Amino acid sequence: MTDDAGKLVLRLSVGVLMLLHGIHKLLHGVDGIGGMLAGMGLPAFLAYGVFLGEVVGPLLVILGLYTRLGALLMLGNMVVALALAHRAELFDIGPMGGWAIELQGLFLFGSLAILLLGAGRYSVGGINGRYN
């Protein structure tokens, strides 16, 4: 029972925090990401993929419906974010002594943990006795 409660806390914390980033992009657009992609020789329209990783994925994770798919979308989003926007900071320490990209690391490793653990009993998928 406490394992399932822990999975719920993990899903809600990582999912809601990631979703807030997605909502910001829904309201303000993805032009900056498109510019970074274009700067790397990739089509700017790929920037719209961020909505899969920062809106669709978190909603699935929060609900506990196709949780592992949602976590995979978030994980992929973070790998791309690290490659596009945070490459130079991978080995940096921030001004307060922590990893310079600790928030991105939390999203990356939290998504990986959810992918490995699944949703648990307290989820839409758990209602039918089937965890996903």
N, C-alpha and C positions, 0 to 999 in steps of 0.2 A: 504494500500500500504506500509506504513512504517513497519507494522507487518511482511509482506513478506520480506522486505529488511532486517529486523532484523533476521529473520529465516535464510536467506541466509548467513549473516555475521557469525552467530553462527555455521551453518553447515560447512562453509568453514574453519573457524578458528579451530574448534575442529577436523574436518576431516583431514585437511592437517597436523596439528601437530601430530595427531595419526599416519597418514600414514608414516610420516618420521621415526617413531619408527619401523614400519613394514618393510620399505625399508632397514633399518639397519639390521634387522634380516634376510631379504632375502639375503643380501650380506655377512653376517657374521655367519649365522646359529643360531640354537636354543639350542645348547648343554647345555648352562648354565641353561636354563629353564628345559630341560630334566633332568639335575642333581638334581634340586630342587624337581621335581616331584618324581624322584626315591628315593630321601631322605625321602619323605613322604609316600613311599610304593606304589606309583602309577606308571603306565607304562610310561617310558620316551617318547614314541612316541606321547603321548598326547600333547607334546610341540608344535607339528605342528599345533595344533588348534589356536595358536597365530596368524597365518596368516589369519584366519577368522576374528578375532577381530582387527587386526592391518593393514590389507591390504584390504580384501573384504569389511568389514564393512565401513571403511572410504571412499572407492571408491563409494559405494552406497550412503553414506551420502553426499559426495561432489557433486555427480551428481543429487541428489534428486530423485533417482530411488529406490523404495523399501526402502525408508528412515528409516522408523521405524524398519524394519528388520536389516538394517545396524547399527542403533543406539543400538539395542538390542545386536548385536554381540559385539560392542565396550563396552557396559555396562558389559556384561558377562566377557569379557576379563579383564576389570579392577577389577571386583570382584575376579577373580582368581589371578590376579597380587597382589592385596592387601593381599589375603590369603597366597600366596606363598612367596612373597618377602618383604612385608611391614607390616606384623602383628605387629612387635615389635615397629613400628614407629607411630601407629595409634593415640596415645595420646601425641606424642612428639612435642615440639616446636623447630624449627630450629634455627641456630645461628643468624639469622637476625630478629627473633621474629615471623615469620610466621609458619604456620603448616608445619611440617617436610616433609609431603607428599602432598604439595599443588598442584603440577603438576598432580599427580595421582588423587587427589580430583577434579581438574578441568576436567579431562577426564571423571571421573565417573559421576559427576553431570551435566556436559555438555552433555554427552550421554543421561542421563536421561531426560534432558530438550528437546533434539531433539526427543527422543522417544515420549514424551508427546505432543509436538507441531506439529510434522510432518514437511514436507519439505517447504510448502508454494508455492506461485505462481511461483517464480523464480527457477524452477527445471525441470528436464526432465519429471517428473510426472505432473508438472503444465502446460506443453505445451498443453495437451489435456483437460485442465480445471479440471483435477483430481489431487488433491494433495495427496501425500502419505508420 
